[in-house]
Amino acid sequence: MRINGVYIDDTFAEAFSMKATRLIITAIDHYWAFRAANSLTGFASSVIACGCEADIERKLDPSETPDGRPGIAVIMFAMSTKRLIEQVQKRVGQSVMTTATSACFSGIRSDEMISLGKSLRFFGDGHQTSKRIDGTRFWRIPVMHGEFVCEETTGVVPAIGGGNFLVLAKTSRHALAACEKAVDAIGKVHNAVTTFPGGIVGSGSKTGSKYPFMPASTNEAFCPTLKGVVNTQLTEEIGSVLEIVIDGLDQEAISGAMREGVLAACSVGPEKGIYRISAGNYGGKLGPYHFHLRSILS
Amino acid sequence: MSALTLTLKDPPDQRVNMSPLVPNRLQGKSLEEIRNIRLAGSRQDLTVGKLFNVSGEQTEHIRMLHGSPMLDAIGSEMTQGLIEVKGGAGDCLGLEMRGGEIRVDGGVGRWAASRMKGGRIHITGDAGDFLGGALPASPVGMQDGMGVVSGNAGDRIGDRMRRGILVVEGNAGDYCGSRLLAGTIIILGQAGSAVGFAMKRGSIILAAPPTRIPSTFNSCGHLKMEFLRVLFRHLSRSQRRFEAFNAFGPEAERYAGDLAYGGKGEVLILDNVLTGTDR
């Protein structure tokens, strides 16, 4: 299978179950809402060492937010609800509440609700008050900028992490140009995010290592500098591989984001150094979700 | 199907407890059964058929024509459906109401929405004292839901109210929000003296400065109260008549109090009510 001359490997991306929540962060303007969201989603590229994976989903107009101010929607993913609770409390407390003029609301409802303002309220040191509006409780925490308003709980939903595809290119400059286009295209898909810096992974990993203390290590089969050393997946003309990892709230979001991303990357074409699209998997043994590139793109 | 319509034959000469006539208690009853329901009177009991002409069959929607200030406890313990009252009602409208909606085209007596736990009440006329307030010896008044009065309200509205939202589009009497435990009271007209007296928590939101604020309240200055954005946004979306709230800004002078009762309550006197400027 080829798209715009770019060869599509007959392989699949292997993804696994996660738990996720969406938060709506508002502030006096989009700049400050973004500063809070950017801080919250910092160091949240991979659950391997960050505790969670998180990214900005999209900008929200004032008409879409609970307090009528400009906002940003972020989605946070973790391997369990317990982990998600920890990360939500830490990150909202340290990154959102500390941002001037910010407020934080739940962006998703479900049967499983976890603490948001319910835990953060204690920062008010006894001066916090709550307000229940139409069945939803909001905590009002007095802070130095005025009042930090935070919804009591946020919903947790089953989600999927680890949707991915690899862009195999002539050089890293070529791969990066294609991946930037892909990330832009994925950004238009709702319910899906790319949690790595700029949405692109420069050092894709495999599980395990020769060192027992390392849970993950370099994916040598796709490392161009090891082509002559290991059982490589790369052909002679390929000098750089970048990966795009996608987390989403459901299979449709992941497959939709993969399709848009791959099509955008392929639009660059072989004449500009994009030769192949592949995907990362563990032989189908690790994750229950398999996203086959060719069926997604057909 | 047409609404179950109860047309008052003559104004009653005694107070009548109307609590049996709510949709959840009339489900599955025939017109004859409804006519034979006994209503407690302050002097003697009487039947529905003696007091009203009864017609229609949809018990989820009850219309009472020619209301009277002698008809008490309309919508008491109501859980669903709609009650419309044309011409006013007596005391304890919506007492312990848990769901559904009551619309009164006229005024009502005392203790409307007392111990209300859910649903919505709209009174187009005036409401008497203790709107959403606690009955004598009762520890709490309104406990949830929403009450709206398009006219004026009497004294001590929201007395010992615990949760929910009361909106008075006209004026309120003295001791508005007295002993308030929590919840939100909004007065768009003028509030009387001693607003928030002995309140513990909760918010009393005033569009105009009240006649007098108790000395046990301290001003925190003119501030942007961020939660007002959420509240006004919800109200403006909840019903068409509240669309004007969308233009309300969050700026208000905040009085914390009652400091003799912990000081976790607040009286907010709104700035920029009509313009919503500087949001």
Chai-1 contact restraints between the chains, C-beta under 6 A:
chainA,res_idxA,chainB,res_idxB,connection_type,confidence,min_distance_angstrom,max_distance_angstrom,comment,restraint_id
A,P66,B,V230,contact,1.0,0.0,6.0,A-B,restraint_1
A,D67,B,R229,contact,1.0,0.0,6.0,A-B,restraint_2
A,D67,B,V230,contact,1.0,0.0,6.0,A-B,restraint_3
A,G68,B,R229,contact,1.0,0.0,6.0,A-B,restraint_4
A,G68,B,R233,contact,1.0,0.0,6.0,A-B,restraint_5
A,T129,B,K264,contact,1.0,0.0,6.0,A-B,restraint_6
A,K131,B,F227,contact,1.0,0.0,6.0,A-B,restraint_7
A,I133,B,L231,contact,1.0,0.0,6.0,A-B,restraint_8
A,I133,B,H234,contact,1.0,0.0,6.0,A-B,restraint_9
A,D134,B,H234,contact,1.0,0.0,6.0,A-B,restraint_10
A,R140,B,F227,contact,1.0,0.0,6.0,A-B,restraint_11
A,G146,B,K224,contact,1.0,0.0,6.0,A-B,restraint_12
A,E147,B,E226,contact,1.0,0.0,6.0,A-B,restraint_13
A,V149,B,E226,contact,1.0,0.0,6.0,A-B,restraint_14
A,V149,B,F227,contact,1.0,0.0,6.0,A-B,restraint_15
